[in-house]
Amino acid sequence: MIDADGNLRDLSGRIPDITPELLTPKGMAKLGKINPKRLPLVKGRPRMGVPWTGIGKIMCIGLNYVDHAKETGNPLPKEPILFLKANSSLNGPNDTVMMPKGSKKSDWEVELGVVIGTAGNNITQKDALKHVAGYTVVNDVSEREWQIERGPTWTKGKSCDTFCPIGPWLVSADEVPNPQKLDMWLDVIGVRRQTGNTKTMIFGVAKLISYLSKIMTLYPGDVISTGTPPGVGSGFKPPIFLRNGDVMALGIDGLGQQKQKVVSWKKS
Protein backbone atom coordinates (compact mmCIF):
# COMPACT_ATOMS: atom_id res chain seq x y z
CA MET A 1 0.00 0.00 0.00
CA ILE A 2 1.27 3.49 -0.88
CA ASP A 3 0.85 6.09 1.88
CA ALA A 4 0.13 9.80 1.41
CA ASP A 5 3.86 10.58 1.23
CA GLY A 6 4.54 7.99 -1.45
CA ASN A 7 6.12 5.44 0.87
CA LEU A 8 5.57 1.74 0.27
CA ARG A 9 3.95 0.02 3.25
CA ASP A 10 3.83 -3.71 4.00
CA LEU A 11 0.32 -5.22 3.94
CA SER A 12 1.41 -8.82 4.50
CA GLY A 13 0.63 -8.70 8.22
CA ARG A 14 -2.99 -7.83 7.45
CA ILE A 15 -3.82 -9.72 4.25
CA PRO A 16 -1.98 -12.48 2.33
CA ASP A 17 -2.39 -10.90 -1.13
CA ILE A 18 -4.46 -8.52 -3.28
CA THR A 19 -6.89 -11.05 -4.75
CA PRO A 20 -10.08 -10.66 -6.82
CA GLU A 21 -12.07 -11.04 -3.60
CA LEU A 22 -10.37 -7.95 -2.22
CA LEU A 23 -11.35 -5.97 -5.33
CA THR A 24 -15.07 -6.36 -4.62
CA PRO A 25 -16.84 -3.47 -2.86
CA LYS A 26 -16.62 -5.37 0.43
CA GLY A 27 -12.93 -6.06 -0.04
CA MET A 28 -12.12 -2.50 -1.09
CA ALA A 29 -13.96 -1.21 1.97
CA LYS A 30 -11.78 -3.48 4.10
CA LEU A 31 -8.64 -2.10 2.47
CA GLY A 32 -9.94 1.44 2.88
CA LYS A 33 -10.13 1.03 6.66
CA ILE A 34 -6.43 0.25 6.95
CA ASN A 35 -4.32 3.19 8.10
CA PRO A 36 -1.10 3.04 6.03
CA LYS A 37 0.89 4.85 8.74
CA ARG A 38 0.33 1.89 11.05
CA LEU A 39 1.92 -0.50 8.56
CA PRO A 40 5.66 -1.15 8.50
CA LEU A 41 7.71 0.43 5.75
CA VAL A 42 9.03 -1.82 3.00
CA LYS A 43 12.82 -1.66 3.13
CA GLY A 44 15.23 -1.54 0.22
CA ARG A 45 14.26 -1.23 -3.44
CA PRO A 46 11.68 -3.97 -3.99
CA ARG A 47 10.52 -5.03 -7.42
CA MET A 48 7.01 -3.77 -8.25
CA GLY A 49 4.84 -6.49 -9.73
CA VAL A 50 1.35 -6.41 -11.20
CA PRO A 51 -0.67 -4.74 -8.38
CA TRP A 52 -3.12 -7.63 -7.93
CA THR A 53 -3.22 -11.36 -8.56
CA GLY A 54 -5.82 -13.70 -10.07
CA ILE A 55 -6.45 -11.84 -13.33
CA GLY A 56 -9.04 -13.89 -15.19
CA LYS A 57 -8.87 -12.16 -18.56
CA ILE A 58 -7.17 -9.22 -20.25
CA MET A 59 -9.61 -7.58 -22.69
CA CYS A 60 -8.17 -5.01 -25.07
CA ILE A 61 -9.73 -2.45 -27.39
CA GLY A 62 -8.16 -1.53 -30.71
CA LEU A 63 -8.29 1.79 -32.57
CA ASN A 64 -10.20 3.48 -29.74
CA TYR A 65 -8.70 6.97 -30.05
CA VAL A 66 -9.73 9.19 -32.95
CA ASP A 67 -6.21 10.33 -33.88
CA HIS A 68 -4.73 6.86 -33.47
CA ALA A 69 -7.28 5.35 -35.83
CA LYS A 70 -6.44 8.07 -38.35
CA GLU A 71 -2.66 7.56 -38.08
CA THR A 72 -3.11 3.87 -38.92
CA GLY A 73 -5.17 4.74 -42.01
CA ASN A 74 -8.24 2.95 -40.70
CA PRO A 75 -11.80 4.31 -40.55
CA LEU A 76 -13.23 5.04 -37.12
CA PRO A 77 -14.75 1.81 -35.80
CA LYS A 78 -18.53 1.64 -35.47
CA GLU A 79 -18.22 -0.85 -32.60
CA PRO A 80 -15.35 -1.53 -30.20
CA ILE A 81 -12.63 -3.73 -31.70
CA LEU A 82 -11.95 -6.49 -29.17
CA PHE A 83 -8.91 -8.71 -28.81
CA LEU A 84 -7.37 -10.57 -25.88
CA LYS A 85 -3.88 -10.71 -24.43
CA ALA A 86 -2.77 -14.01 -22.89
CA ASN A 87 -2.25 -13.98 -19.13
CA SER A 88 1.27 -15.27 -19.76
CA SER A 89 2.11 -11.84 -21.22
CA LEU A 90 1.69 -10.19 -17.79
CA ASN A 91 4.73 -8.26 -16.61
CA GLY A 92 5.66 -5.91 -13.80
CA PRO A 93 5.62 -2.18 -14.61
CA ASN A 94 9.41 -1.86 -14.54
CA ASP A 95 10.38 -5.33 -15.70
CA THR A 96 12.35 -6.02 -18.87
CA VAL A 97 10.33 -6.40 -22.08
CA MET A 98 11.72 -9.14 -24.32
CA MET A 99 10.90 -9.02 -28.02
CA PRO A 100 9.99 -12.41 -29.51
CA LYS A 101 12.55 -14.31 -31.56
CA GLY A 102 13.04 -12.66 -34.95
CA SER A 103 10.94 -9.61 -34.12
CA LYS A 104 11.51 -6.59 -36.33
CA LYS A 105 8.34 -4.59 -35.61
CA SER A 106 7.79 -4.50 -31.85
CA ASP A 107 5.87 -1.38 -30.82
CA TRP A 108 4.56 0.51 -27.78
CA GLU A 109 1.08 1.62 -26.60
CA VAL A 110 0.30 3.48 -23.37
CA GLU A 111 -3.22 2.62 -22.23
CA LEU A 112 -5.66 3.17 -19.37
CA GLY A 113 -6.44 -0.10 -17.63
CA VAL A 114 -9.86 -0.55 -16.01
CA VAL A 115 -10.02 -3.17 -13.26
CA ILE A 116 -13.36 -4.85 -12.56
CA GLY A 117 -14.49 -5.14 -8.93
CA THR A 118 -18.12 -6.24 -9.22
CA ALA A 119 -19.15 -9.13 -11.46
CA GLY A 120 -21.88 -8.63 -13.99
CA ASN A 121 -23.27 -9.25 -17.44
CA ASN A 122 -25.59 -7.13 -19.59
CA ILE A 123 -24.54 -4.12 -17.52
CA THR A 124 -26.18 -0.84 -18.46
CA GLN A 125 -23.98 2.06 -19.40
CA LYS A 126 -25.56 4.04 -16.55
CA ASP A 127 -24.40 1.48 -13.98
CA ALA A 128 -21.10 0.53 -15.62
CA LEU A 129 -18.70 2.57 -13.46
CA LYS A 130 -20.19 1.00 -10.33
CA HIS A 131 -18.49 -2.22 -11.42
CA VAL A 132 -14.99 -0.67 -11.40
CA ALA A 133 -12.57 -1.42 -8.55
CA GLY A 134 -9.91 0.91 -9.88
CA TYR A 135 -7.60 2.04 -12.66
CA THR A 136 -4.00 1.36 -13.66
CA VAL A 137 -1.42 1.92 -16.40
CA VAL A 138 -0.97 -0.70 -19.14
CA ASN A 139 1.67 -0.87 -21.87
CA ASP A 140 0.05 -2.85 -24.67
CA VAL A 141 3.33 -3.89 -26.28
CA SER A 142 2.67 -5.21 -29.79
CA GLU A 143 4.53 -7.04 -32.55
CA ARG A 144 3.03 -5.47 -35.69
CA GLU A 145 4.19 -8.08 -38.20
CA TRP A 146 2.61 -10.85 -36.15
CA GLN A 147 -0.47 -8.72 -35.47
CA ILE A 148 -1.18 -7.47 -38.99
CA GLU A 149 0.86 -9.31 -41.61
CA ARG A 150 0.31 -12.86 -40.41
CA GLY A 151 -3.45 -13.00 -40.68
CA PRO A 152 -6.30 -11.09 -39.04
CA THR A 153 -5.88 -12.41 -35.48
CA TRP A 154 -4.44 -9.52 -33.46
CA THR A 155 -4.01 -11.65 -30.33
CA LYS A 156 -0.88 -13.39 -31.66
CA GLY A 157 0.92 -10.05 -32.04
CA LYS A 158 -0.18 -8.94 -28.57
CA SER A 159 0.37 -11.98 -26.35
CA CYS A 160 4.14 -12.48 -26.44
CA ASP A 161 5.79 -13.09 -23.08
CA THR A 162 6.38 -9.81 -21.14
CA PHE A 163 4.10 -7.83 -23.53
CA CYS A 164 1.64 -6.66 -20.84
CA PRO A 165 3.31 -4.52 -18.16
CA ILE A 166 0.69 -3.39 -15.62
CA GLY A 167 1.06 -0.95 -12.72
CA PRO A 168 2.79 0.35 -10.70
CA TRP A 169 -0.42 1.05 -8.80
CA LEU A 170 -4.04 -0.03 -8.71
CA VAL A 171 -5.74 3.27 -7.86
CA SER A 172 -9.21 2.83 -6.36
CA ALA A 173 -12.12 4.19 -8.37
CA ASP A 174 -12.99 6.84 -5.79
CA GLU A 175 -9.61 8.50 -6.50
CA VAL A 176 -10.48 8.84 -10.22
CA PRO A 177 -13.74 10.81 -10.39
CA ASN A 178 -13.69 11.02 -14.20
CA PRO A 179 -11.71 8.43 -16.17
CA GLN A 180 -12.34 10.46 -19.35
CA LYS A 181 -10.10 13.34 -18.26
CA LEU A 182 -6.69 11.71 -17.82
CA ASP A 183 -3.50 12.89 -19.54
CA MET A 184 -1.18 10.13 -20.75
CA TRP A 185 2.27 9.97 -22.33
CA LEU A 186 5.03 7.64 -23.49
CA ASP A 187 8.73 8.21 -24.24
CA VAL A 188 11.20 5.95 -26.05
CA ILE A 189 14.90 6.56 -25.26
CA GLY A 190 13.92 9.94 -23.83
CA VAL A 191 11.97 11.11 -26.89
CA ARG A 192 8.27 11.87 -26.44
CA ARG A 193 6.31 9.61 -28.78
CA GLN A 194 2.79 9.61 -27.36
CA THR A 195 0.80 12.43 -25.80
CA GLY A 196 -2.93 12.06 -25.30
CA ASN A 197 -5.95 12.31 -23.07
CA THR A 198 -8.68 9.77 -22.40
CA LYS A 199 -11.28 12.37 -23.47
CA THR A 200 -10.50 11.50 -27.11
CA MET A 201 -11.61 7.88 -26.74
CA ILE A 202 -14.17 6.87 -29.34
CA PHE A 203 -15.84 4.55 -26.83
CA GLY A 204 -15.54 5.67 -23.21
CA VAL A 205 -14.99 3.47 -20.19
CA ALA A 206 -18.69 3.12 -19.31
CA LYS A 207 -19.55 2.19 -22.90
CA LEU A 208 -16.79 -0.43 -23.04
CA ILE A 209 -17.85 -2.08 -19.78
CA SER A 210 -21.46 -2.25 -20.92
CA TYR A 211 -20.49 -3.52 -24.38
CA LEU A 212 -18.11 -6.22 -23.16
CA SER A 213 -20.56 -7.42 -20.49
CA LYS A 214 -23.02 -8.29 -23.26
CA ILE A 215 -20.42 -10.65 -24.76
CA MET A 216 -18.99 -12.21 -21.59
CA THR A 217 -19.48 -11.98 -17.85
CA LEU A 218 -17.00 -9.60 -16.24
CA TYR A 219 -15.45 -10.80 -12.98
CA PRO A 220 -13.45 -9.13 -10.22
CA GLY A 221 -9.81 -8.93 -11.23
CA ASP A 222 -10.52 -8.79 -14.97
CA VAL A 223 -8.82 -5.87 -16.71
CA ILE A 224 -9.85 -3.86 -19.77
CA SER A 225 -7.04 -2.14 -21.67
CA THR A 226 -8.94 0.68 -23.33
CA GLY A 227 -6.84 1.66 -26.35
CA THR A 228 -3.98 4.03 -27.09
CA PRO A 229 -3.61 7.64 -28.29
CA PRO A 230 -1.58 8.55 -31.41
CA GLY A 231 2.17 8.24 -31.63
CA VAL A 232 2.76 4.49 -31.91
CA GLY A 233 5.84 3.46 -33.85
CA SER A 234 3.90 1.98 -36.75
CA GLY A 235 2.17 5.34 -37.27
CA PHE A 236 5.35 7.21 -38.18
CA LYS A 237 6.51 7.64 -41.77
CA PRO A 238 8.78 5.73 -42.01
CA PRO A 239 7.76 3.52 -39.07
CA ILE A 240 9.90 3.43 -35.93
CA PHE A 241 10.13 0.20 -33.97
CA LEU A 242 11.76 -0.92 -30.74
CA ARG A 243 15.38 -2.05 -30.73
CA ASN A 244 17.54 -3.94 -28.30
CA GLY A 245 18.51 -1.62 -25.44
CA ASP A 246 15.69 0.90 -25.91
CA VAL A 247 13.95 2.17 -22.78
CA MET A 248 10.22 2.92 -22.67
CA ALA A 249 8.87 5.30 -20.02
CA LEU A 250 5.14 5.97 -19.75
CA GLY A 251 2.49 7.20 -17.37
CA ILE A 252 -1.03 8.46 -16.74
CA ASP A 253 -1.94 11.34 -14.44
CA GLY A 254 -2.61 10.07 -10.93
CA LEU A 255 -1.91 6.44 -11.84
CA GLY A 256 1.89 6.38 -11.72
CA GLN A 257 4.66 5.67 -14.20
CA GLN A 258 6.31 2.65 -15.78
CA LYS A 259 9.81 2.14 -17.20
CA GLN A 260 10.97 -0.89 -19.19
CA LYS A 261 14.20 -1.80 -20.92
CA VAL A 262 13.71 -3.64 -24.20
CA VAL A 263 15.91 -6.66 -25.00
CA SER A 264 16.15 -9.14 -27.85
CA TRP A 265 14.88 -12.68 -27.40
CA LYS A 266 17.11 -15.13 -25.62
CA LYS A 267 16.51 -18.74 -24.67
CA SER A 268 15.45 -19.12 -21.05
DRENSE-955728 format. One line per 3 residues: number of its first residue (from 1); for each residue z, y, x of N, C-alpha, C. Coordinates in steps of 0.02 Angstrom, whole numbers, plus 50000, padded with zeros to 5 digits. Last residue first. Example, Ala and Ser with C-alpha at 12.3 -4.5 7.8 and 13.67 -1.06 7.14 Angstrom:
<recs>
2	50354 49888 50642 50357 49947 50684 50394 50002 50645 | 50390 49716 50660 50390 49775 50615 50390 49835 50660
</recs>
This chain:
<recs>
268	48874 49045 50773 48948 49044 50772 48975 48978 50798 | 48740 49125 50853 48766 49063 50825 48842 49062 50829 | 48702 49291 50803 48719 49244 50856 48752 49183 50824
265	48604 49432 50761 48630 49366 50744 48648 49327 50807 | 48658 49594 50822 48608 49543 50808 48641 49477 50794 | 48769 49711 50740 48750 49667 50796 48695 49619 50773
262	48842 49865 50704 48790 49818 50686 48772 49776 50748 | 49003 49919 50657 48954 49910 50710 48906 49855 50689 | 49061 50022 50526 49040 49956 50548 48991 49960 50606
259	49178 50100 50428 49140 50107 50490 49125 50038 50517 | 49224 50194 50280 49211 50133 50316 49175 50148 50381 | 49349 50289 50191 49290 50284 50233 49286 50215 50266
256	49409 50341 50025 49414 50319 50095 49347 50312 50129 | 49408 50395 49901 49408 50322 49905 49410 50296 49976 | 49394 50532 49899 49454 50503 49870 49460 50428 49876
253	49220 50523 49912 49278 50567 49903 49335 50531 49868 | 49167 50392 50015 49163 50423 49949 49226 50463 49940 | 49072 50347 50164 49131 50360 50124 49116 50391 50058
250	49027 50279 50325 49013 50298 50257 49077 50310 50219 | 48938 50235 50470 48999 50265 50444 48983 50291 50374 | 48870 50114 50577 48866 50146 50511 48935 50174 50494
247	48798 50103 50733 48861 50108 50698 48849 50145 50632 | 48697 49988 50830 48704 50045 50785 48774 50043 50752 | 48687 49866 50896 48728 49919 50926 48736 49981 50883
244	48526 49827 50843 48585 49803 50877 48622 49861 50910 | 48475 49932 50706 48463 49898 50769 48530 49875 50799 | 48407 49964 50543 48463 49954 50588 48443 49915 50650
241	48258 50066 50522 48302 50010 50507 48356 50002 50560 | 48154 50178 50441 48204 50171 50495 48251 50114 50477 | 47979 50202 50402 48046 50176 50388 48089 50173 50451
238	47897 50359 50447 47900 50287 50439 47971 50263 50426 | 47982 50393 50306 47911 50382 50325 47903 50406 50397 | 48119 50313 50220 48091 50361 50268 48019 50343 50283
235	48166 50210 50143 48136 50267 50109 48106 50319 50155 | 48229 50116 50219 48163 50099 50195 48128 50157 50160 | 48356 50176 50238 48308 50173 50292 48237 50159 50269
232	48405 50291 50106 48405 50225 50138 48349 50222 50190 | 48405 50409 50037 48418 50412 50109 48424 50344 50142 | 48486 50429 49874 48430 50427 49921 48452 50429 49993
229	48626 50320 49821 48586 50382 49819 48529 50378 49871 | 48640 50157 49743 48646 50201 49801 48603 50264 49793 | 48745 50053 49635 48682 50083 49658 48694 50136 49711
226	48870 49997 49605 48833 50034 49553 48769 50068 49575 | 48942 49845 49599 48917 49893 49648 48860 49932 49614 | 49079 49783 49521 49012 49807 49508 48994 49858 49561
223	49183 49640 49535 49164 49707 49559 49091 49721 49542 | 49324 49552 49467 49251 49561 49474 49237 49632 49497 | 49459 49569 49441 49439 49553 49509 49364 49557 49520
220	49453 49507 49276 49489 49543 49327 49470 49520 49398 | 49283 49483 49216 49351 49460 49228 49386 49504 49279 | 49160 49489 49090 49188 49520 49150 49262 49501 49156
217	49039 49377 49032 49108 49401 49026 49130 49430 49093 | 48870 49436 49025 48921 49389 49051 48989 49419 49040 | 48796 49522 48945 48762 49468 48979 48812 49414 49000
214	48878 49618 48900 48837 49585 48849 48799 49526 48878 | 48931 49671 49013 48975 49629 48972 48938 49595 48915 | 48830 49753 49061 48842 49689 49095 48884 49643 49052
211	48843 49862 48970 48781 49824 48976 48794 49754 49005 | 48973 49910 48993 48954 49888 48927 48893 49842 48931 | 48961 49945 49129 49011 49896 49107 48992 49867 49040
208	48857 50041 49123 48848 49979 49160 48898 49925 49139 | 48915 50144 49046 48855 50109 49022 48846 50042 49058 | 49019 50183 49132 49034 50156 49066 48975 50117 49037
205	48944 50229 49246 48991 50173 49251 49005 50142 49183 | 48772 50270 49200 48839 50283 49223 48884 50222 49220 | 48612 50260 49254 48658 50227 49208 48729 50235 49236
202	48573 50350 49352 48533 50344 49292 48576 50312 49236 | 48678 50462 49443 48663 50394 49420 48619 50396 49357 | 48717 50586 49481 48645 50575 49475 48627 50503 49460
199	48852 50586 49496 48827 50618 49436 48752 50606 49427 | 48887 50537 49620 48880 50489 49566 48854 50520 49501 | 48791 50609 49749 48847 50615 49702 48834 50569 49644
196	48747 50608 49925 48735 50603 49854 48798 50614 49814 | 48665 50574 50071 48710 50622 50040 48696 50619 49965 | 48625 50478 50212 48632 50481 50139 48683 50534 50120
193	48619 50511 50348 48561 50480 50316 48565 50485 50239 | 48671 50599 50486 48678 50593 50414 48614 50567 50383 | 48706 50516 50634 48655 50556 50599 48663 50545 50523
190	48790 50427 50699 48808 50497 50696 48759 50543 50661 | 48730 50301 50677 48737 50328 50745 48747 50404 50744 | 48716 50351 50514 48698 50297 50560 48693 50329 50629
187	48818 50393 50372 48788 50410 50436 48769 50347 50474 | 48831 50436 50202 48826 50382 50251 48790 50408 50313 | 48924 50485 50054 48883 50498 50114 48881 50437 50158
184	48967 50565 49899 48963 50507 49941 48915 50521 49999 | 49069 50636 49769 49023 50644 49825 49025 50583 49869 | 49085 50605 49599 49109 50585 49665 49055 50596 49718
181	49084 50604 49457 49087 50667 49495 49113 50654 49566 | 49100 50494 49379 49033 50523 49383 49033 50591 49418 | 49230 50455 49362 49191 50422 49415 49121 50448 49422
178	49361 50552 49335 49290 50551 49315 49249 50519 49371 | 49489 50522 49383 49481 50540 49313 49408 50540 49289 | 49560 50422 49478 49489 50442 49476 49473 50461 49404
175	49686 50376 49466 49675 50425 49519 49603 50451 49521 | 49679 50279 49370 49711 50342 49350 49703 50396 49404 | 49625 50170 49438 49581 50209 49394 49612 50277 49375
172	49672 50156 49611 49682 50142 49540 49645 50192 49496 | 49573 50105 49742 49607 50164 49713 49612 50154 49638 | 49576 50005 49870 49564 49998 49798 49606 50054 49766
169	49509 50049 50030 49560 50053 49979 49533 50030 49912 | 49402 50048 50119 49465 50017 50140 49518 50012 50085 | 49300 49920 50036 49364 49952 50053 49352 50019 50087
166	49185 49799 50091 49219 49830 50034 49285 49860 50059 | 49028 49743 50150 49092 49774 50166 49121 49811 50105 | 48924 49633 50137 48958 49667 50082 49026 49693 50104
163	48864 49555 50236 48824 49608 50205 48858 49644 50146 | 48917 49443 50299 48943 49510 50319 48909 49568 50283 | 48777 49341 50267 48846 49346 50290 48860 49416 50316
160	48666 49401 50139 48678 49376 50207 48752 49384 50225 | 48625 49447 50016 48682 49401 50019 48697 49373 50088 | 48508 49517 50000 48571 49553 49991 48633 49512 50009
157	48396 49445 49996 48398 49497 50046 48464 49536 50045 | 48422 49361 49890 48417 49331 49956 48413 49383 50012 | 48420 49445 49776 48483 49418 49800 48478 49391 49871
154	48292 49478 49733 48327 49524 49778 48388 49492 49811 | 48155 49391 49714 48226 49380 49706 48265 49421 49756 | 48014 49394 49725 48048 49446 49685 48124 49438 49678
151	47958 49367 49898 47966 49350 49828 48010 49400 49791 | 47976 49430 50021 47979 49357 50016 47992 49335 49944 | 47982 49566 50021 47919 49535 50043 47919 49459 50037
148	48111 49603 49975 48050 49627 49941 47989 49585 49958 | 48217 49540 50045 48226 49564 49976 48160 49574 49940 | 48171 49514 50172 48192 49458 50131 48198 49478 50058
145	48144 49646 50209 48090 49596 50210 48108 49537 50165 | 48271 49709 50197 48216 49727 50152 48158 49676 50152 | 48429 49665 50183 48372 49648 50226 48309 49655 50184
142	48569 49774 50162 48511 49740 50134 48459 49724 50187 | 48733 49817 50112 48686 49806 50167 48630 49759 50142 | 48813 49911 50024 48767 49858 50002 48713 49848 50056
139	48969 49949 50047 48907 49957 50083 48863 49897 50065 | 49082 50025 49934 49043 49965 49951 48983 49986 49994 | 49243 50084 49894 49180 50096 49929 49147 50029 49946
136	49317 50080 49728 49317 50068 49800 49249 50085 49829 | 49432 50088 49588 49367 50102 49620 49373 50093 49695 | 49512 49994 49453 49506 50046 49504 49437 50049 49535
133	49510 49927 49333 49573 49929 49372 49570 49985 49423 | 49433 49955 49179 49430 49966 49251 49500 49967 49281 | 49431 49955 49043 49429 49889 49076 49429 49895 49152
130	49418 50080 48999 49484 50050 48990 49488 49982 49025 | 49284 50108 49009 49327 50129 49065 49398 50102 49059 | 49235 50059 48881 49219 50027 48945 49267 50045 49001
127	49241 50107 48754 49301 50074 48780 49294 50050 48852 | 49114 50160 48734 49173 50202 48722 49235 50173 48754 | 49031 50052 48749 49030 50103 48801 49091 50149 48795
124	49112 49897 48710 49077 49958 48691 49080 50008 48748 | 49082 49735 48770 49124 49794 48773 49084 49855 48752 | 49045 49599 48773 49021 49644 48721 49065 49706 48714
121	49200 49543 48846 49128 49538 48836 49108 49579 48776 | 49333 49552 48969 49300 49568 48906 49227 49552 48905 | 49484 49585 49061 49427 49543 49043 49397 49567 48977
118	49528 49719 49159 49539 49688 49094 49477 49650 49074 | 49483 49760 49282 49553 49743 49276 49570 49708 49210 | 49350 49773 49400 49372 49757 49332 49446 49736 49332
115	49299 49904 49500 49337 49842 49499 49366 49830 49429 | 49156 49970 49566 49199 49972 49507 49234 49904 49500 | 49100 50059 49706 49119 49995 49678 49168 50004 49621
112	48967 50159 49752 49031 50158 49717 49043 50089 49689 | 48885 50140 49912 48888 50131 49839 48960 50136 49814 | 48764 50157 50037 48832 50174 50015 48834 50172 49939
109	48665 50051 50121 48670 50081 50054 48743 50095 50038 | 48544 50004 50250 48611 50025 50228 48609 50053 50157 | 48454 49863 50320 48459 49931 50293 48530 49942 50267
106	48341 49768 50420 48407 49775 50390 48421 49849 50376 | 48218 49717 50468 48219 49770 50417 48287 49773 50382 | 48216 49610 50550 48184 49671 50575 48191 49730 50528
103	48299 49460 50590 48294 49519 50547 48262 49578 50584 | 48321 49343 50660 48252 49367 50652 48244 49430 50611 | 48468 49304 50574 48422 49285 50628 48351 49308 50613
100	48544 49450 50498 48524 49379 50499 48473 49366 50555 | 48665 49558 50576 48599 49549 50545 48579 49476 50549 | 48831 49582 50546 48784 49543 50586 48718 49533 50548
97	48950 49704 50559 48896 49680 50516 48845 49645 50561 | 49125 49700 50592 49057 49699 50618 49008 49673 50565 | 49236 49792 50482 49215 49733 50519 49143 49740 50543
94	49287 49887 50401 49273 49907 50470 49254 49848 50514 | 49304 49827 50277 49269 49891 50281 49251 49913 50351 | 49264 49649 50281 49310 49705 50283 49273 49770 50295
91	49153 49566 50169 49169 49587 50237 49220 49643 50232 | 49054 49444 50082 49111 49491 50084 49133 49503 50156 | 48960 49347 50070 48939 49408 50105 48996 49458 50113
88	49009 49248 49991 49012 49236 50064 48987 49296 50104 | 48976 49286 49864 49044 49301 49887 49051 49291 49962 | 48812 49358 49854 48855 49299 49861 48924 49320 49887
85	48766 49479 49736 48779 49465 49806 48826 49405 49809 | 48640 49492 49609 48706 49471 49631 48708 49466 49707 | 48563 49621 49508 48559 49565 49555 48631 49549 49577
82	48483 49714 49381 48542 49676 49403 48523 49624 49455 | 48442 49869 49329 48415 49814 49368 48474 49777 49400 | 48463 49937 49166 48490 49923 49232 48458 49862 49265
79	48307 49994 49095 48370 49958 49089 48397 49947 49159 | 48207 50071 49143 48227 50082 49074 48291 50045 49056 | 48201 50149 49305 48210 50090 49262 48232 50109 49192
76	48074 50257 49358 48144 50252 49338 48153 50193 49292 | 47955 50176 49469 47973 50216 49410 48047 50209 49394 | 47959 50185 49650 47965 50148 49588 47978 50194 49529
73	47964 50239 49775 47899 50237 49742 47900 50199 49677 | 48082 50260 49836 48054 50194 49844 47985 50188 49812 | 48112 50387 49796 48096 50378 49867 48067 50309 49880
70	48143 50367 49660 48082 50404 49678 48063 50391 49750 | 48265 50301 49668 48208 50268 49636 48143 50301 49656 | 48338 50405 49726 48327 50343 49764 48268 50304 49734
67	48343 50502 49628 48306 50516 49690 48293 50454 49731 | 48419 50432 49527 48352 50459 49514 48313 50468 49578 | 48494 50277 49553 48497 50348 49565 48426 50376 49561
64	48473 50142 49542 48513 50174 49490 48526 50248 49503 | 48410 50030 49605 48371 50090 49585 48408 50130 49532 | 48517 49896 49550 48464 49923 49592 48433 49985 49562
61	48682 49843 49553 48631 49877 49513 48580 49910 49560 | 48775 49691 49560 48746 49749 49592 48689 49777 49550 | 48924 49601 49558 48866 49621 49520 48840 49687 49547
58	49007 49473 49616 48987 49539 49641 48921 49557 49607 | 49143 49378 49549 49072 49392 49557 49062 49464 49579 | 49280 49357 49582 49240 49306 49548 49166 49316 49557
55	49392 49378 49709 49333 49408 49677 49290 49353 49647 | 49515 49348 49772 49496 49315 49709 49439 49347 49673 | 49599 49499 49830 49572 49432 49839 49551 49404 49771
52	49575 49668 49890 49603 49619 49844 49568 49552 49855 | 49515 49744 49992 49581 49763 49966 49612 49715 49916 | 49455 49662 50137 49440 49680 50067 49507 49690 50031
49	49559 49721 50275 49514 49675 50242 49492 49702 50175 | 49591 49801 50423 49588 49811 50351 49537 49763 50321 | 49695 49750 50556 49629 49748 50526 49635 49760 50451
46	49823 49862 50618 49800 49801 50584 49729 49807 50560 | 49893 49919 50742 49828 49939 50713 49798 49878 50678 | 50072 49937 50725 50011 49923 50762 49950 49950 50727
43	50160 49895 50571 50157 49917 50641 50089 49900 50672 | 50188 49960 50415 50150 49909 50451 50140 49935 50523 | 50351 50002 50357 50287 50022 50386 50254 49962 50419
40	50429 49934 50210 50425 49942 50283 50355 49963 50305 | 50460 50032 50064 50428 49975 50096 50425 49986 50171 | 50501 50146 50009 50552 50094 50017 50524 50031 50049
37	50391 50221 49992 50437 50242 50044 50493 50191 50056 | 50326 50170 49878 50302 50152 49945 50352 50169 50000 | 50401 50098 49744 50405 50159 49784 50384 50143 49855
34	50322 50022 49610 50347 50013 49678 50346 50080 49715 | 50260 50040 49492 50333 50052 49493 50363 50045 49563 | 50130 50001 49509 50144 50072 49503 50218 50089 49506
31	50136 49863 49503 50124 49895 49568 50144 49969 49566 | 50155 49853 49364 50205 49826 49411 50198 49858 49479 | 50036 49905 49319 50098 49940 49302 50155 49917 49348
28	49950 49808 49365 49945 49875 49394 50008 49916 49378 | 49989 49701 49282 49998 49697 49353 49996 49765 49387 | 49952 49751 49156 50022 49731 49169 50036 49730 49244
25	49812 49771 49173 49857 49827 49158 49931 49811 49172 | 49764 49671 49319 49769 49682 49247 49814 49742 49233 | 49780 49648 49451 49733 49702 49433 49731 49713 49357
22	49858 49538 49468 49889 49603 49481 49843 49662 49466 | 49766 49439 49445 49820 49448 49396 49855 49515 49406 | 49685 49442 49560 49659 49467 49496 49713 49479 49444
19	49803 49497 49690 49762 49447 49655 49733 49477 49591 | 49867 49536 49832 49836 49574 49777 49785 49528 49744 | 50011 49431 49869 49943 49455 49880 49921 49498 49822
16	50150 49415 49849 50116 49376 49901 50046 49401 49917 | 50264 49555 49841 50212 49514 49809 50175 49476 49864 | 50369 49600 49923 50372 49609 49850 50323 49564 49813
13	50345 49582 50055 50411 49565 50031 50419 49569 49956 | 50216 49632 50072 50225 49559 50070 50295 49537 50049 | 50180 49763 50083 50197 49739 50016 50220 49666 50015
10	50203 49887 50199 50200 49815 50192 50225 49793 50123 | 50098 50032 50212 50162 50001 50197 50153 49927 50181 | 50022 50154 50307 50013 50087 50279 50081 50053 50273
7	50016 50327 50267 50044 50272 50306 50035 50206 50269 | 49980 50440 50196 49927 50400 50227 49952 50343 50270 | 50077 50500 50128 50061 50529 50193 50008 50489 50230
4	50098 50423 50016 50070 50490 50007 50050 50524 50072 | 50048 50256 50072 50094 50305 50043 50062 50374 50041 | 49959 50112 50026 49956 50175 50064 50004 50225 50032
1	50000 49941 50043 50000 50000 50000 50000 50062 50044
</recs>
